[in-house]
Amino acid sequence: MALVSTRQMLLDAQAGGYAVPAFNIHNLETVRVVVETAAEMRSPVILAGTPGTISYAGAKYIVDIAEAASQLHDIPIALHLDHHESFESIKALIDLGVKSVMIDGSHHDFEENIRIVSEVVKYAHARDVTVEAELGRLGGQEDDLIVDEKDALYTNPAQAAEFIERTGIDSLAVAIGTAHGMYKSEPKLDFERLAEIREQTTAPLVLHGASGIDREDIRKTIELGVTKVNVATELKIAFSDKVKEHFIDNPEANDPRKYMEPGKEAMANLIREKIDICNSANRV
């Protein structure tokens, strides 16, 4: 099966009352863990690549690795650009074969956000590529993108409908109290705000910053209309902690084919847990 966009994935999730998990990937190992675990559980899955990942791994490498993974498994797999801010970089990656993108103009004011997003939508939709955008800002850190907590803004439900209509986006990332990275204190999600956003919009909704969120809270956001759940930091921690442990127990270790295995296993276990929370298993 070839790589797909997130359009039908999220519409199917919306109709079925579940969410599709989006896992941040960085290299061959992480792509394989995500895809092979999703295939094992028969779940659609989204491979999310930040600008930092694309820069680190190389755009052509990431696209080709994801394409190879999709050819090896008969589940819907999307390669999605996560928190990209430049039209030119998004254009280049669409031309390279990416079918799902997020343009993040949330650090601009409302009208400028609309202008930037609309430019991407026009280019993407002409090539059957889906577009996600964000209204409101999440605090915390996503790769090189850092938002101070005092600058984090919640999504305005009334503006959400206007934003979707004027930009033509396929999905909307909402700010309801989540943050990038791990939480310093227990997050308080604004479920009432999410319900209001859902009442005023029909586009699939996206939850960023799901690392460290209680499973029941994530499930409640899905009940209220979230169809895509992003997980990044937890995966990196699970992977790196086990690799560190391996080096502590085996200080002479030097073979990446061996010392990466504990990290991959830990990452796979966490992916299984997140797929279960999203209720996306056995959907394909």
Backbone as JSON, one array per atom type, in Angstrom:
{
  "sequence": "MALVSTRQMLLDAQAGGYAVPAFNIHNLETVRVVVETAAEMRSPVILAGTPGTISYAGAKYIVDIAEAASQLHDIPIALHLDHHESFESIKALIDLGVKSVMIDGSHHDFEENIRIVSEVVKYAHARDVTVEAELGRLGGQEDDLIVDEKDALYTNPAQAAEFIERTGIDSLAVAIGTAHGMYKSEPKLDFERLAEIREQTTAPLVLHGASGIDREDIRKTIELGVTKVNVATELKIAFSDKVKEHFIDNPEANDPRKYMEPGKEAMANLIREKIDICNSANRV",
  "N": [[0.85, -1.19, 0.0], [0.54, 2.22, -0.83], [1.85, 5.32, 0.59], [-0.52, 7.35, 2.27], [-2.73, 10.24, 2.47], [-3.86, 12.11, 5.36], [-6.55, 12.54, 5.18], [-8.85, 10.72, 4.64], [-8.35, 8.91, 6.66], [-8.79, 10.4, 9.06], [-11.43, 11.2, 8.75], [-12.68, 8.72, 8.77], [-12.06, 7.97, 11.39], [-13.44, 9.91, 12.77], [-16.06, 9.23, 12.13], [-16.13, 6.74, 13.3], [-15.66, 7.12, 15.99], [-13.14, 7.03, 17.2], [-9.57, 7.68, 17.56], [-6.77, 8.46, 15.47], [-3.47, 7.57, 16.1], [-0.61, 9.68, 16.12], [2.72, 9.39, 15.76], [5.83, 10.7, 16.57], [8.69, 10.44, 14.56], [12.18, 9.65, 13.81], [14.23, 8.37, 12.47], [15.39, 5.4, 10.7], [15.05, 3.28, 12.53], [13.04, 4.17, 14.35], [10.89, 4.62, 12.63], [10.4, 2.01, 11.73], [9.68, 0.7, 14.15], [7.31, 2.05, 14.87], [5.61, 1.55, 12.6], [5.63, -1.26, 12.33], [4.57, -2.07, 14.79], [2.05, -0.87, 14.71], [1.0, -2.26, 12.51], [0.93, -4.82, 13.54], [-1.14, -4.48, 15.36], [-3.18, -3.8, 13.73], [-3.83, -1.12, 13.14], [-4.53, 2.09, 11.76], [-1.99, 4.54, 11.08], [0.02, 7.44, 11.82], [2.99, 8.88, 10.77], [4.93, 11.26, 12.15], [6.82, 14.03, 11.29], [8.96, 16.43, 12.42], [10.38, 19.74, 11.67], [12.97, 19.58, 12.69], [13.49, 16.82, 12.65], [13.35, 16.29, 9.88], [15.51, 17.81, 9.03], [17.6, 16.57, 10.43], [17.54, 13.8, 9.61], [17.3, 13.92, 6.87], [15.4, 14.86, 4.12], [14.77, 13.33, 1.78], [15.61, 10.78, 2.55], [13.85, 10.26, 4.75], [11.32, 10.35, 3.5], [11.57, 8.25, 1.64], [12.09, 6.06, 3.32], [9.7, 5.95, 4.78], [7.95, 5.46, 2.66], [8.86, 2.95, 1.83], [8.2, 1.47, 4.1], [5.43, 1.62, 3.99], [4.92, 0.12, 1.73], [5.48, -2.39, 2.6], [3.53, -3.11, 4.37], [0.03, -3.64, 4.95], [-1.62, -1.57, 5.96], [-3.2, 1.63, 6.49], [-0.92, 4.25, 6.16], [0.4, 7.32, 6.94], [2.66, 9.9, 6.14], [3.42, 12.69, 7.84], [3.9, 16.16, 8.06], [4.99, 17.84, 10.86], [4.35, 20.67, 12.74], [5.57, 22.51, 10.94], [6.76, 25.58, 9.63], [7.36, 27.08, 7.42], [6.38, 28.05, 4.21], [7.88, 27.53, 1.89], [9.53, 25.33, 2.6], [7.59, 23.42, 3.13], [6.36, 23.25, 0.61], [8.51, 22.16, -0.87], [8.71, 19.64, 0.3], [6.2, 18.54, -0.2], [6.42, 18.35, -2.95], [8.27, 16.37, -2.98], [6.88, 14.18, -2.25], [5.37, 14.01, 0.11], [2.2, 13.73, 1.66], [0.63, 14.85, 3.58], [0.37, 17.64, 5.66], [1.33, 19.93, 8.27], [0.9, 23.26, 8.78], [2.15, 25.63, 10.82], [1.1, 28.47, 11.95], [0.55, 29.62, 14.32], [1.85, 31.35, 16.04], [1.54, 33.8, 15.01], [-0.7, 36.66, 14.59], [-4.32, 36.44, 14.32], [-5.3, 37.11, 11.66], [-2.95, 37.05, 10.13], [-2.16, 34.43, 10.53], [-4.24, 33.13, 9.19], [-3.7, 34.03, 6.57], [-1.16, 32.88, 6.01], [-1.68, 30.12, 6.33], [-3.68, 29.75, 4.4], [-2.26, 30.09, 2.03], [-0.66, 27.8, 1.99], [-2.67, 25.82, 1.94], [-3.86, 26.28, -0.57], [-1.79, 25.51, -2.34], [-1.34, 22.87, -1.5], [-3.87, 21.5, -1.67], [-4.32, 21.53, -4.39], [-2.75, 19.5, -5.15], [-3.74, 17.28, -3.99], [-3.13, 17.01, -1.26], [-3.38, 16.91, 2.24], [-4.1, 19.34, 4.83], [-3.22, 20.48, 8.01], [-3.74, 22.82, 10.61], [-3.03, 25.15, 13.3], [-4.83, 26.75, 15.87], [-4.58, 29.06, 18.39], [-2.07, 28.52, 20.94], [0.21, 26.03, 22.0], [1.96, 25.56, 25.04], [5.4, 24.88, 26.08], [7.95, 22.7, 24.59], [8.73, 21.71, 21.33], [10.91, 20.02, 19.6], [12.91, 22.42, 18.16], [11.13, 24.42, 18.56], [9.96, 26.59, 20.9], [7.66, 27.53, 23.32], [6.87, 29.77, 25.7], [5.17, 29.28, 28.81], [3.57, 31.43, 29.61], [2.91, 32.55, 27.24], [1.24, 30.81, 26.03], [-1.81, 30.22, 24.45], [-5.3, 29.65, 24.56], [-7.56, 27.93, 22.32], [-10.0, 29.82, 20.67], [-13.35, 29.15, 20.6], [-15.32, 30.4, 18.97], [-13.79, 31.66, 17.03], [-12.69, 29.45, 15.82], [-14.42, 28.18, 13.97], [-14.61, 30.16, 11.99], [-11.93, 30.32, 11.24], [-11.45, 27.78, 10.12], [-13.28, 27.83, 7.97], [-12.38, 30.03, 6.42], [-9.77, 29.34, 5.73], [-9.86, 26.73, 4.7], [-8.8, 24.4, 5.7], [-8.08, 20.9, 6.46], [-7.98, 19.69, 8.95], [-7.99, 20.65, 12.42], [-5.75, 21.72, 14.85], [-6.09, 21.99, 18.26], [-5.84, 24.15, 21.11], [-6.14, 23.35, 24.31], [-5.15, 23.23, 26.82], [-3.12, 21.39, 26.87], [0.43, 20.64, 26.47], [3.64, 20.82, 24.86], [6.27, 18.41, 25.28], [7.13, 16.98, 28.54], [5.01, 17.18, 31.43], [5.25, 19.57, 34.07], [3.55, 19.8, 36.16], [0.32, 18.42, 37.02], [-1.64, 18.39, 34.16], [-4.46, 20.47, 33.31], [-7.12, 19.96, 31.5], [-9.26, 21.71, 29.28], [-12.16, 20.71, 28.91], [-14.73, 21.63, 28.46], [-14.31, 23.78, 26.75], [-13.33, 22.39, 24.53], [-15.62, 20.93, 23.85], [-17.25, 23.02, 23.06], [-15.87, 23.94, 20.83], [-16.19, 21.71, 19.18], [-18.95, 21.77, 18.82], [-19.26, 23.94, 17.17], [-17.86, 23.43, 14.88], [-16.98, 21.22, 12.12], [-14.79, 19.95, 11.09], [-12.17, 17.47, 11.42], [-10.6, 17.21, 14.63], [-7.51, 17.87, 16.34], [-5.27, 16.69, 18.81], [-2.53, 17.95, 20.26], [0.53, 17.46, 22.15], [0.16, 15.16, 23.81], [1.74, 13.51, 25.35], [2.18, 12.13, 28.49], [-0.38, 12.7, 29.34], [-3.22, 11.67, 31.16], [-4.76, 8.52, 30.54], [-7.58, 8.31, 30.6], [-8.31, 10.95, 30.32], [-7.4, 11.5, 27.74], [-9.06, 9.78, 26.33], [-11.5, 10.99, 26.87], [-11.22, 13.38, 25.44], [-11.32, 12.32, 22.9], [-13.92, 11.34, 22.82], [-15.14, 13.79, 22.74], [-14.57, 14.71, 20.23], [-11.92, 14.71, 19.2], [-9.75, 13.44, 16.73], [-7.21, 12.79, 16.07], [-4.25, 12.05, 17.71], [-1.35, 13.27, 19.03], [1.86, 12.03, 19.82], [5.01, 12.36, 21.21], [7.31, 13.13, 23.0], [7.21, 11.2, 25.09], [7.84, 8.86, 23.72], [10.52, 9.26, 22.96], [11.73, 9.37, 25.46], [11.18, 6.81, 26.54], [12.58, 5.2, 24.71], [15.27, 6.18, 24.88], [15.87, 5.87, 27.62], [15.99, 3.1, 27.99], [18.09, 2.42, 26.3], [20.18, 3.76, 27.59], [20.2, 2.31, 30.0], [21.03, -0.13, 28.99], [23.7, 0.43, 28.28], [24.76, 0.98, 30.78], [24.58, -1.51, 31.99], [26.08, -2.92, 30.18], [28.88, -1.86, 29.64], [30.85, -2.08, 27.68], [29.58, -2.24, 25.32], [29.09, -1.75, 21.81], [27.76, -2.07, 19.47], [25.33, -0.94, 17.4], [23.23, -2.44, 16.41], [22.58, -4.05, 18.45], [22.5, -2.52, 20.88], [20.43, -0.8, 20.4], [18.15, -2.32, 20.47], [16.81, -2.77, 23.06], [15.75, -0.2, 23.42], [14.03, 0.05, 21.22], [12.19, -1.95, 21.82], [11.03, -0.96, 24.19], [9.87, 1.34, 23.2], [8.01, 0.24, 21.41], [6.27, -1.03, 23.2], [5.11, 1.18, 24.44], [3.86, 2.36, 22.27], [1.91, 0.43, 21.7], [0.31, 0.77, 23.94], [-0.63, 3.41, 23.52], [-2.06, 3.13, 21.13], [-4.07, 1.48, 22.03], [-5.33, 3.24, 23.85], [-6.26, 5.16, 22.06], [-8.11, 3.63, 20.8], [-7.84, 2.57, 18.27], [-7.09, 0.15, 17.27], [-7.48, -2.76, 15.19], [-8.95, -1.55, 13.17], [-8.56, -1.63, 10.5]],
  "CA": [[0.0, 0.0, 0.0], [1.31, 3.45, -0.88], [1.56, 6.3, 1.61], [-1.78, 8.05, 2.05], [-2.9, 11.47, 3.24], [-4.64, 11.87, 6.58], [-7.94, 12.96, 4.98], [-9.83, 9.66, 4.88], [-8.04, 8.37, 7.99], [-9.43, 11.16, 10.13], [-12.87, 11.13, 8.55], [-13.09, 7.39, 9.26], [-11.97, 8.02, 12.85], [-14.55, 10.76, 13.21], [-17.29, 8.45, 12.01], [-16.05, 5.56, 14.17], [-15.52, 7.47, 17.39], [-11.8, 6.74, 17.72], [-8.55, 8.62, 17.07], [-5.57, 7.88, 14.86], [-2.27, 8.07, 16.78], [0.49, 10.24, 15.32], [3.94, 9.2, 16.52], [7.0, 11.37, 15.99], [9.76, 9.52, 14.16], [13.44, 10.36, 13.63], [15.21, 7.6, 11.7], [14.91, 4.1, 10.26], [14.62, 2.45, 13.67], [11.77, 4.62, 14.91], [9.85, 4.36, 11.63], [10.09, 0.58, 11.76], [8.97, 0.36, 15.39], [5.94, 2.58, 14.78], [4.82, 0.89, 11.56], [5.48, -2.69, 12.62], [3.66, -2.22, 15.92], [0.71, -0.54, 14.22], [0.57, -3.36, 11.65], [0.63, -5.92, 14.46], [-2.42, -4.2, 16.02], [-4.13, -3.46, 12.67], [-4.24, 0.26, 13.37], [-3.96, 3.13, 10.9], [-0.97, 5.25, 11.86], [0.62, 8.63, 11.22], [4.39, 9.14, 11.08], [5.03, 12.72, 12.22], [8.2, 14.51, 11.17], [9.16, 17.86, 12.67], [11.49, 20.3, 10.9], [14.22, 19.06, 13.22], [13.66, 15.46, 12.14], [13.66, 16.36, 8.45], [16.88, 18.32, 8.92], [18.53, 15.56, 10.95], [17.57, 12.55, 8.85], [17.31, 14.18, 5.43], [14.04, 14.75, 3.6], [14.64, 12.21, 0.85], [15.72, 9.55, 3.34], [12.64, 10.04, 5.52], [10.22, 10.03, 2.58], [11.79, 6.93, 1.05], [11.93, 5.05, 4.38], [8.27, 5.85, 5.04], [7.34, 4.83, 1.49], [9.21, 1.53, 1.89], [7.4, 0.88, 5.17], [4.05, 1.5, 3.53], [4.85, -0.96, 0.75], [5.65, -3.67, 3.3], [2.41, -3.38, 5.28], [-1.27, -3.33, 4.33], [-2.41, -0.68, 6.79], [-3.02, 3.02, 6.06], [0.21, 4.93, 6.78], [0.61, 8.67, 6.43], [3.83, 10.67, 6.58], [2.82, 14.0, 8.1], [4.82, 17.19, 8.53], [4.51, 18.3, 12.16], [4.82, 21.99, 13.17], [6.4, 23.21, 9.96], [6.38, 26.99, 9.64], [7.77, 27.74, 6.18], [5.71, 27.61, 2.99], [8.85, 27.0, 0.93], [9.96, 23.99, 3.01], [6.43, 22.54, 2.94], [6.24, 23.06, -0.83], [9.56, 21.24, -1.31], [8.42, 18.3, 0.8], [5.07, 18.06, -0.98], [6.97, 17.97, -4.26], [9.06, 15.15, -2.78], [5.96, 13.06, -2.07], [4.61, 14.06, 1.36], [0.79, 13.92, 1.33], [-0.08, 15.43, 4.72], [1.26, 18.65, 6.23], [0.83, 20.9, 9.24], [1.52, 24.58, 8.74], [1.94, 26.22, 12.14], [1.18, 29.92, 11.99], [-0.14, 30.0, 15.56], [2.57, 32.41, 16.74], [1.13, 35.06, 14.4], [-2.05, 37.05, 14.94], [-5.36, 35.68, 13.64], [-5.36, 37.37, 10.23], [-1.71, 36.58, 9.5], [-2.25, 32.97, 10.57], [-5.12, 32.76, 8.08], [-3.01, 34.28, 5.3], [-0.09, 31.88, 5.84], [-2.3, 28.81, 6.16], [-4.39, 29.72, 3.11], [-1.27, 29.91, 0.96], [-0.3, 26.38, 1.98], [-3.84, 25.06, 1.52], [-4.02, 26.43, -2.02], [-0.78, 24.68, -3.02], [-1.51, 21.47, -1.12], [-5.1, 20.9, -2.18], [-4.17, 21.34, -5.84], [-1.97, 18.27, -5.32], [-4.43, 16.27, -3.17], [-2.42, 16.91, 0.01], [-4.19, 17.45, 3.33], [-3.46, 20.38, 5.63], [-3.6, 20.73, 9.4], [-3.22, 24.08, 11.15], [-3.28, 25.32, 14.73], [-5.38, 28.02, 16.34], [-4.15, 29.01, 19.78], [-0.7, 28.03, 21.01], [0.57, 25.15, 23.09], [3.22, 25.86, 25.69], [6.37, 23.8, 26.07], [8.95, 22.64, 23.54], [8.67, 20.67, 20.29], [12.19, 20.2, 18.93], [13.47, 23.75, 18.34], [10.05, 25.38, 18.79], [9.74, 26.77, 22.33], [6.62, 28.49, 23.66], [6.79, 30.0, 27.14], [3.82, 29.02, 29.3], [2.8, 32.67, 29.67], [2.5, 32.9, 25.88], [0.31, 29.8, 25.53], [-3.16, 30.73, 24.31], [-6.31, 28.64, 24.27], [-8.33, 28.14, 21.09], [-11.28, 30.49, 20.82], [-14.32, 28.35, 19.84], [-15.99, 31.2, 17.95], [-12.84, 31.88, 15.94], [-12.32, 28.18, 15.19], [-15.25, 27.96, 12.79], [-14.2, 31.14, 10.98], [-10.58, 29.94, 10.8], [-11.58, 26.62, 9.23], [-13.99, 28.25, 6.76], [-11.58, 30.95, 5.6], [-8.52, 28.7, 5.27], [-10.14, 25.49, 3.99], [-7.98, 23.31, 6.24], [-8.72, 19.6, 6.62], [-8.07, 19.38, 10.38], [-7.61, 21.77, 13.28], [-5.1, 21.44, 16.13], [-6.69, 22.89, 19.25], [-5.11, 24.39, 22.37], [-7.12, 23.24, 25.39], [-4.46, 23.02, 28.09], [-1.98, 20.49, 26.73], [1.69, 21.32, 26.18], [4.68, 19.95, 24.32], [7.19, 17.95, 26.32], [6.49, 16.37, 29.7], [4.39, 18.19, 32.28], [5.84, 19.85, 35.38], [2.46, 19.55, 37.1], [-0.78, 17.74, 36.36], [-2.34, 19.29, 33.24], [-5.89, 20.63, 33.47], [-7.66, 20.15, 30.16], [-10.51, 22.46, 29.23], [-13.08, 19.88, 28.14], [-15.86, 22.46, 28.06], [-13.87, 24.52, 25.56], [-13.27, 21.43, 23.43], [-17.0, 20.64, 23.46], [-17.75, 24.2, 22.34], [-15.24, 23.92, 19.51], [-16.83, 20.66, 18.39], [-20.31, 22.2, 18.48], [-19.24, 25.0, 16.16], [-17.06, 23.03, 13.72], [-17.16, 19.83, 11.67], [-13.5, 19.39, 10.67], [-11.5, 16.66, 12.44], [-9.8, 17.96, 15.59], [-6.22, 17.25, 16.65], [-4.73, 16.95, 20.14], [-1.08, 17.94, 20.4], [1.0, 17.44, 23.53], [-0.52, 14.09, 24.55], [2.68, 12.78, 26.21], [1.98, 12.36, 29.91], [-1.78, 12.93, 29.66], [-3.92, 10.5, 31.67], [-5.47, 7.8, 29.48], [-9.0, 8.63, 30.61], [-8.46, 12.31, 29.79], [-7.28, 11.39, 26.29], [-10.29, 9.17, 25.82], [-12.57, 11.98, 26.94], [-11.06, 14.3, 24.31], [-11.78, 11.6, 21.71], [-15.39, 11.37, 22.9], [-15.57, 15.15, 22.42], [-14.32, 15.06, 18.84], [-10.53, 14.59, 18.73], [-9.58, 12.29, 15.84], [-5.77, 12.56, 15.89], [-3.56, 12.28, 18.98], [0.09, 13.33, 18.8], [2.73, 11.56, 20.9], [6.41, 12.54, 20.82], [8.31, 13.11, 24.06], [7.2, 9.92, 25.8], [8.54, 7.86, 22.9], [11.96, 9.51, 23.05], [12.17, 9.01, 26.82], [11.15, 5.35, 26.66], [13.67, 4.65, 23.89], [16.6, 6.55, 25.39], [16.1, 5.31, 28.96], [16.4, 1.69, 27.89], [19.44, 2.38, 25.72], [21.09, 4.13, 28.68], [20.3, 1.15, 30.9], [21.85, -1.16, 28.33], [25.11, 0.81, 28.38], [25.17, 0.82, 32.17], [24.76, -2.95, 32.23], [27.05, -3.45, 29.21], [29.71, -0.69, 29.33], [31.69, -2.31, 26.51], [28.72, -2.38, 24.13], [29.42, -0.82, 20.72], [27.06, -2.48, 18.25], [23.98, -0.35, 17.42], [22.23, -3.47, 16.14], [22.25, -4.68, 19.73], [22.13, -1.62, 21.96], [19.16, -0.13, 20.11], [17.02, -3.24, 20.62], [15.99, -2.48, 24.24], [15.02, 1.04, 23.19], [12.95, -0.24, 20.28], [11.18, -2.74, 22.53], [10.33, -0.06, 25.11], [9.06, 2.23, 22.35], [6.91, -0.56, 20.9], [5.31, -1.23, 24.28], [4.39, 2.44, 24.64], [2.99, 2.53, 21.09], [0.76, -0.45, 21.91], [-0.53, 1.42, 24.94], [-1.28, 4.58, 22.93], [-3.05, 2.62, 20.18], [-5.19, 1.01, 22.85], [-6.03, 4.42, 24.36], [-6.97, 5.79, 20.92], [-9.12, 2.69, 20.32], [-7.68, 2.48, 16.82], [-6.71, -1.21, 16.89], [-8.45, -3.55, 14.42], [-9.8, -0.65, 12.36], [-8.22, -1.83, 9.08]],
  "C": [[0.89, 1.24, 0.0], [0.97, 4.35, 0.31], [0.26, 7.03, 1.26], [-1.76, 9.4, 2.77], [-3.7, 11.13, 4.5], [-6.13, 12.12, 6.37], [-8.92, 11.85, 5.34], [-9.61, 9.01, 6.24], [-8.85, 9.06, 9.07], [-10.93, 11.21, 9.98], [-13.42, 9.79, 9.03], [-13.09, 7.37, 10.78], [-13.12, 8.82, 13.43], [-15.86, 9.98, 13.19], [-17.32, 7.28, 13.0], [-15.86, 5.85, 15.63], [-14.19, 7.07, 18.01], [-10.84, 7.8, 17.21], [-7.42, 7.84, 16.43], [-4.34, 8.44, 15.59], [-1.23, 8.56, 15.78], [1.75, 10.19, 16.18], [5.1, 9.9, 15.83], [8.12, 10.37, 15.75], [11.02, 10.35, 13.84], [14.41, 9.67, 12.67], [14.58, 6.27, 11.29], [14.33, 3.29, 11.41], [13.25, 2.87, 14.18], [10.63, 4.45, 13.91], [9.43, 2.89, 11.68], [9.3, 0.19, 13.01], [7.52, 0.81, 15.3], [5.11, 1.75, 13.81], [4.6, -0.58, 11.89], [4.54, -2.94, 13.79], [2.23, -1.91, 15.51], [0.15, -1.67, 13.35], [0.18, -4.57, 12.49], [-0.76, -5.73, 15.08], [-3.51, -3.8, 15.02], [-4.71, -2.08, 12.89], [-3.71, 1.16, 12.26], [-2.97, 3.93, 11.73], [-0.41, 6.42, 11.06], [2.04, 8.77, 11.7], [4.59, 10.65, 11.02], [6.49, 13.14, 12.22], [8.28, 16.0, 11.37], [10.23, 18.42, 11.74], [12.84, 19.78, 11.38], [14.52, 17.65, 12.73], [14.04, 15.47, 10.67], [15.1, 16.83, 8.25], [17.9, 17.27, 9.34], [18.67, 14.36, 10.01], [17.7, 12.76, 7.35], [15.94, 13.91, 4.84], [13.86, 13.53, 2.71], [14.72, 10.87, 1.58], [14.41, 9.25, 4.06], [11.48, 9.64, 4.62], [10.38, 8.61, 2.03], [11.64, 5.82, 2.09], [10.44, 4.84, 4.68], [7.56, 5.14, 3.89], [7.63, 3.33, 1.49], [8.38, 0.81, 2.96], [5.96, 0.67, 4.73], [3.88, 0.37, 2.53], [4.9, -2.34, 1.41], [4.45, -4.05, 4.17], [1.1, -2.9, 4.67], [-2.18, -2.57, 5.3], [-2.24, 0.75, 6.25], [-1.91, 3.7, 6.86], [0.36, 6.29, 6.12], [1.91, 9.22, 6.98], [3.37, 12.11, 6.65], [3.88, 14.97, 8.61], [4.23, 17.84, 9.79], [5.16, 19.64, 12.54], [5.83, 22.62, 12.21], [5.86, 24.63, 9.81], [6.66, 27.72, 8.33], [7.02, 27.17, 4.98], [6.69, 26.95, 2.03], [9.3, 25.59, 1.32], [8.82, 22.99, 2.84], [6.24, 22.23, 1.46], [7.26, 22.04, -1.33], [9.25, 19.81, -0.88], [7.18, 17.71, 0.13], [5.55, 17.58, -2.35], [7.77, 16.67, -4.18], [8.16, 13.94, -2.52], [5.18, 13.03, -0.77], [3.16, 14.43, 1.05], [-0.03, 14.53, 2.47], [0.84, 16.4, 5.43], [0.54, 19.43, 7.33], [1.62, 22.18, 9.04], [1.15, 25.27, 10.06], [2.18, 27.72, 12.07], [0.62, 30.47, 13.28], [0.57, 31.1, 16.33], [2.29, 33.78, 16.12], [-0.27, 35.44, 14.88], [-3.04, 36.34, 14.01], [-5.34, 35.88, 12.12], [-4.11, 36.88, 9.5], [-1.67, 35.06, 9.47], [-3.11, 32.49, 9.4], [-4.41, 32.93, 6.74], [-1.97, 33.2, 5.01], [-0.68, 30.5, 5.55], [-2.99, 28.7, 4.8], [-3.45, 29.5, 1.94], [-0.86, 28.45, 0.84], [-1.45, 25.52, 1.48], [-4.01, 25.11, 0.0], [-3.04, 25.51, -2.77], [-1.04, 23.2, -2.76], [-2.74, 20.83, -1.75], [-5.06, 20.7, -3.69], [-3.42, 20.06, -6.15], [-2.51, 17.14, -4.44], [-3.68, 15.97, -1.87], [-3.27, 17.56, 1.09], [-3.38, 18.4, 4.2], [-4.09, 20.46, 7.01], [-3.0, 22.07, 9.81], [-3.63, 24.2, 12.6], [-3.82, 26.71, 15.02], [-5.25, 28.04, 17.85], [-2.75, 28.45, 19.81], [-0.51, 27.13, 22.21], [1.87, 25.63, 23.72], [4.18, 24.7, 25.55], [7.29, 23.84, 24.88], [8.7, 21.45, 22.63], [9.88, 20.86, 19.41], [12.73, 21.6, 19.19], [12.41, 24.82, 18.6], [9.75, 25.43, 20.28], [8.7, 27.85, 22.55], [6.56, 28.6, 25.18], [5.34, 29.83, 27.59], [2.97, 30.29, 29.31], [2.31, 33.1, 28.3], [1.52, 31.89, 25.3], [-1.11, 30.35, 25.56], [-4.12, 29.6, 23.98], [-7.04, 28.97, 22.97], [-9.67, 28.78, 21.41], [-12.31, 29.74, 19.98], [-15.0, 29.14, 18.73], [-15.08, 31.44, 16.76], [-12.54, 30.6, 15.17], [-13.11, 27.95, 13.91], [-14.86, 28.91, 11.67], [-12.84, 30.76, 10.39], [-10.65, 28.79, 9.79], [-12.22, 27.03, 7.91], [-13.11, 29.1, 5.85], [-10.3, 30.33, 5.06], [-8.78, 27.46, 4.42], [-9.32, 24.31, 4.48], [-8.8, 22.03, 6.41], [-8.87, 19.2, 8.08], [-7.5, 20.53, 11.18], [-6.98, 21.27, 14.57], [-5.57, 22.48, 17.13], [-5.8, 22.99, 20.49], [-6.14, 24.42, 23.49], [-6.46, 22.96, 26.74], [-3.35, 22.0, 28.05], [-0.73, 21.3, 26.41], [2.65, 20.31, 25.58], [5.66, 19.58, 25.43], [6.43, 17.27, 27.44], [6.04, 17.47, 30.66], [5.09, 18.32, 33.62], [4.82, 19.64, 36.49], [1.32, 18.93, 36.32], [-1.55, 18.7, 35.45], [-3.84, 19.31, 33.5], [-6.48, 20.93, 32.09], [-9.03, 20.81, 30.22], [-11.49, 21.7, 28.33], [-14.3, 20.68, 27.66], [-15.53, 23.26, 26.81], [-13.84, 23.59, 24.34], [-14.68, 21.1, 22.94], [-17.58, 21.8, 22.67], [-17.16, 24.27, 20.93], [-15.91, 22.9, 18.62], [-18.24, 21.06, 17.96], [-20.32, 23.17, 17.31], [-18.46, 24.63, 14.9], [-17.37, 21.59, 13.33], [-15.84, 19.18, 11.26], [-12.92, 18.51, 11.78], [-10.6, 17.52, 13.33], [-8.59, 17.15, 16.02], [-5.76, 17.67, 18.04], [-3.21, 16.83, 20.11], [-0.71, 17.85, 21.88], [0.39, 16.35, 24.38], [0.43, 13.29, 25.44], [2.42, 13.14, 27.67], [0.56, 12.65, 30.31], [-2.42, 11.62, 30.1], [-4.76, 9.85, 30.58], [-6.96, 8.14, 29.44], [-9.26, 10.04, 30.07], [-8.34, 12.29, 28.26], [-8.55, 10.81, 25.69], [-11.47, 10.13, 25.86], [-12.46, 12.98, 25.79], [-11.54, 13.63, 23.02], [-13.31, 11.57, 21.67], [-15.93, 12.73, 22.48], [-15.15, 15.61, 21.03], [-12.89, 15.0, 18.33], [-10.37, 13.32, 17.91], [-8.12, 11.97, 15.56], [-5.07, 12.95, 17.19], [-2.06, 12.18, 18.75], [0.88, 12.9, 20.03], [4.18, 11.67, 20.43], [7.36, 12.28, 21.98], [8.36, 11.78, 24.79], [7.96, 8.85, 25.04], [10.05, 8.01, 23.02], [12.5, 9.09, 24.42], [12.23, 7.5, 26.98], [12.33, 4.71, 25.92], [15.02, 4.92, 24.54], [16.89, 5.97, 26.76], [16.59, 3.87, 28.88], [17.78, 1.54, 27.24], [20.48, 2.76, 26.77], [21.3, 2.97, 29.64], [21.18, 0.07, 30.3], [23.33, -0.84, 28.44], [25.62, 0.71, 29.81], [25.45, -0.63, 32.48], [25.83, -3.56, 31.33], [27.97, -2.32, 28.76], [30.6, -0.86, 28.1], [30.88, -2.4, 25.22], [29.08, -1.33, 23.08], [28.68, -1.11, 19.42], [25.63, -1.93, 18.27], [22.88, -1.36, 17.12], [21.78, -4.16, 17.4], [21.79, -3.66, 20.76], [20.87, -0.83, 21.67], [17.95, -1.02, 20.38], [16.2, -2.97, 21.88], [15.17, -1.21, 24.08], [13.83, 0.82, 22.26], [11.82, -1.01, 20.97], [10.35, -1.86, 23.46], [9.4, 0.87, 24.33], [7.84, 1.48, 21.83], [5.84, -0.78, 21.97], [4.47, 0.02, 24.52], [3.43, 2.7, 23.47], [1.75, 1.65, 21.23], [-0.23, 0.19, 22.89], [-1.3, 2.59, 24.34], [-2.33, 4.17, 21.89], [-4.29, 2.13, 20.91], [-6.01, 2.2, 23.38], [-6.84, 5.08, 23.25], [-8.09, 4.91, 20.38], [-9.08, 2.52, 18.81], [-7.27, 1.09, 16.34], [-7.85, -1.9, 16.14], [-9.45, -2.67, 13.66], [-9.52, -0.79, 10.88], [-8.14, -3.32, 8.78]]
}
